[in-house]
């Protein structure tokens, strides 16, 4: 059987570059993903669920992987709306984690 691959990268320029993001794939705990890091794993073709959590907020992304395909996902840990105001007023802000599937060949492309 031909495998597929998933790559999760955390390199968005608007990422706060703080607080590791915990990753899961199909319920299996993977690792903490720090800013500027990437995680790659071979997977079976088909539907999979990626979960990311920064200990405050979490999100999930469903992906479909075709045989031989590399599914690319960007993870970002950024401020919520009004986050900068919260930092000014309280000295802290809630960080929201996001996952987005990228087009082929887009990992590391900030456009």
C-alpha positions as CSV (number, residue, x, y, z in Angstrom):
1,X,0.0,0.0,0.0
2,X,1.3,3.5,-0.9
3,X,1.5,5.9,2.0
4,X,0.8,9.6,2.2
5,X,2.6,12.2,4.3
6,X,1.5,15.0,6.6
7,X,3.8,18.0,7.4
8,X,2.8,20.5,10.0
9,X,4.9,23.7,10.1
10,X,4.8,26.6,12.5
11,X,6.4,29.6,10.7
12,X,3.7,32.2,10.2
13,X,5.2,35.8,10.6
14,X,2.2,36.8,12.9
15,X,2.8,33.9,15.3
16,X,3.7,35.2,18.8
17,X,6.6,32.8,18.8
18,X,5.9,31.8,22.4
19,X,4.1,28.9,24.1
20,X,4.6,25.5,22.4
21,X,1.6,24.0,20.6
22,X,0.7,20.4,21.5
23,X,-0.2,18.3,18.5
24,X,-2.3,15.1,18.0
25,X,-3.0,13.1,14.9
26,X,-6.0,10.8,15.0
27,X,-6.0,11.0,18.8
28,X,-2.3,10.0,19.2
29,X,-0.2,12.6,21.0
30,X,2.7,13.7,18.9
31,X,4.9,16.4,20.2
32,X,5.1,20.1,21.1
33,X,5.7,22.3,18.1
34,X,7.8,25.4,18.8
35,X,8.0,28.4,16.5
36,X,10.2,27.8,13.4
37,X,9.8,24.0,13.7
38,X,8.1,21.4,11.5
39,X,6.8,17.9,12.1
40,X,6.5,15.3,9.3
41,X,5.0,11.8,9.5
42,X,4.0,9.1,7.0
43,X,0.3,8.3,7.2
44,X,-2.2,5.9,5.6
45,X,-4.2,7.4,2.8
46,X,-7.6,8.6,3.8
47,X,-9.2,10.9,6.3
48,X,-7.3,12.1,9.4
49,X,-7.9,14.6,12.2
50,X,-5.1,17.0,13.4
51,X,-5.6,18.6,16.8
52,X,-3.5,21.5,18.1
53,X,-3.8,23.0,21.6
54,X,-1.8,25.7,23.4
55,X,-3.1,24.9,26.9
56,X,-5.7,27.7,26.6
57,X,-7.4,27.1,23.3
58,X,-7.5,24.2,20.8
59,X,-8.6,23.6,17.3
60,X,-9.0,20.7,14.9
61,X,-8.6,20.2,11.2
62,X,-9.8,17.3,9.1
63,X,-7.6,16.3,6.2
64,X,-7.9,13.9,3.3
65,X,-4.7,12.3,2.1
66,X,-4.5,10.6,-1.3
67,X,-1.9,7.9,-1.8
68,X,1.5,9.5,-2.4
69,X,0.3,13.0,-1.4
70,X,2.0,15.3,1.1
71,X,-0.6,17.2,3.0
72,X,0.8,20.5,4.3
73,X,-0.6,22.3,7.3
74,X,0.4,25.6,8.9
75,X,0.0,26.0,12.7
76,X,-0.1,29.5,14.1
77,X,-0.3,30.7,17.7
78,X,-1.6,34.3,17.7
79,X,-3.5,36.8,19.6
80,X,-7.3,36.9,19.6
81,X,-9.2,40.0,18.5
82,X,-8.4,42.7,21.0
83,X,-5.3,40.9,22.2
84,X,-3.0,43.9,21.9
85,X,-5.4,45.9,24.0
86,X,-5.5,43.2,26.6
87,X,-1.7,43.3,26.8
88,X,-1.7,47.0,27.3
89,X,-4.4,47.0,29.9
90,X,-3.7,43.7,31.8
91,X,-0.2,42.6,30.7
92,X,-1.5,39.3,29.3
93,X,-3.5,38.2,26.3
94,X,-5.3,35.0,25.2
95,X,-3.5,33.2,22.4
96,X,-5.6,31.4,19.9
97,X,-4.1,28.4,18.0
98,X,-5.1,28.0,14.3
99,X,-4.5,25.2,11.7
100,X,-4.8,25.8,7.9
101,X,-4.2,23.4,5.1
102,X,-1.8,24.8,2.5
103,X,-1.7,24.3,-1.2
104,X,1.0,21.9,-2.4
105,X,4.5,23.4,-2.2
106,X,3.4,26.2,0.1
107,X,5.2,25.2,3.4
108,X,7.6,28.0,4.3
109,X,5.9,30.4,1.8
110,X,4.6,33.4,3.6
111,X,2.6,34.9,0.8
